[in-house]
Amino acid sequence: MIKFLDFLTEAKETFEEFAKKRGEGAAKIADSAQSKGGLAMLTYNHFKVKAPYYDKAAKGKFDVKKATAEFNSIKNGISLNMSPTEFQKQVGRLEVLGELLIRNKK
């Protein structure tokens, strides 16, 4: 029973810790996709663009106002006329910004 309740006493993960862990995960996925090559390069491009955002947030330099403006700009700019690579890059940016903005609200 005590082990079950341990999560109640654990310290909450900080925003910076969250960003660092997510950045490490995204880097691992990008590296794996790059080593496979071929169509996996779309996955590589999707996850590689996330690194600067996670890195900045992990260092405590996340600007909510700028991130919100960039999120909205990207959201409005995504188009079916994009190349698959550009689409994956933009969706990756949109995803990381949305994730960080949502997590920052907690």
C-alpha positions in Angstrom: 0.0 0.0 0.0 2.8 2.4 0.8 4.5 1.9 -2.6 1.1 2.7 -4.3 0.9 6.1 -2.4 4.6 7.0 -3.0 3.6 9.1 -6.0 1.7 11.5 -3.7 4.8 12.5 -1.9 7.2 12.7 -4.9 8.4 16.2 -5.7 6.8 17.6 -8.8 9.0 17.7 -11.9 9.9 21.3 -12.7 9.2 22.8 -16.1 12.9 22.8 -16.9 13.3 19.1 -15.9 10.3 18.3 -18.1 11.8 20.1 -21.1 15.2 18.4 -20.5 13.6 14.9 -20.4 11.4 15.5 -23.5 14.4 16.9 -25.3 16.5 13.8 -24.6 13.6 11.6 -25.8 13.2 13.6 -29.0 17.0 13.5 -29.7 16.9 9.7 -29.2 14.1 9.3 -31.7 15.8 11.7 -34.2 19.1 9.8 -34.0 17.4 6.4 -34.4 15.4 7.7 -37.5 18.5 9.2 -39.0 20.4 6.0 -38.7 17.6 4.1 -40.5 17.5 6.7 -43.4 15.0 6.5 -46.2 11.4 7.3 -45.2 12.5 7.5 -41.6 14.0 10.8 -42.5 10.5 12.3 -42.2 10.5 11.3 -38.6 14.0 12.6 -38.2 13.0 16.0 -39.5 9.9 16.0 -37.3 11.9 15.4 -34.1 15.2 17.2 -34.9 13.5 20.6 -35.0 12.3 20.2 -31.5 15.8 20.3 -29.9 16.3 24.1 -29.8 12.9 24.6 -28.1 13.5 22.0 -25.5 17.0 23.2 -24.9 15.9 26.8 -24.4 13.1 25.7 -22.0 15.5 23.5 -20.1 17.7 26.5 -19.5 14.9 28.6 -18.2 14.7 30.8 -21.2 11.1 29.9 -22.4 9.2 33.1 -23.3 5.5 32.3 -23.3 4.5 35.4 -25.3 7.0 34.6 -28.1 6.1 30.9 -28.0 2.4 31.7 -28.3 3.0 34.0 -31.2 5.2 31.5 -33.0 2.7 28.7 -32.3 -0.1 30.7 -33.9 2.0 31.7 -36.9 3.0 28.1 -37.6 -0.5 26.8 -37.1 -1.8 29.3 -39.6 1.0 28.6 -42.1 0.7 24.8 -42.3 -0.5 23.9 -45.8 -1.1 20.9 -47.9 1.1 22.6 -50.5 4.2 21.9 -48.4 6.7 19.2 -49.1 6.5 16.2 -46.8 9.8 17.3 -45.2 8.7 20.9 -44.6 5.3 19.7 -43.3 7.0 17.4 -40.7 9.3 20.2 -39.6 6.4 22.6 -39.1 4.3 20.1 -37.3 7.2 19.2 -35.1 7.6 22.9 -34.2 3.9 23.2 -33.6 3.9 20.1 -31.4 6.8 21.1 -29.2 5.5 24.7 -28.7 2.1 23.4 -27.9 3.5 20.9 -25.5 5.6 23.4 -23.7 2.9 26.0 -23.5 0.4 23.5 -22.1 3.0 22.2 -19.6 3.9 25.7 -18.6 0.3 26.3 -17.4 0.6 23.7 -14.7 
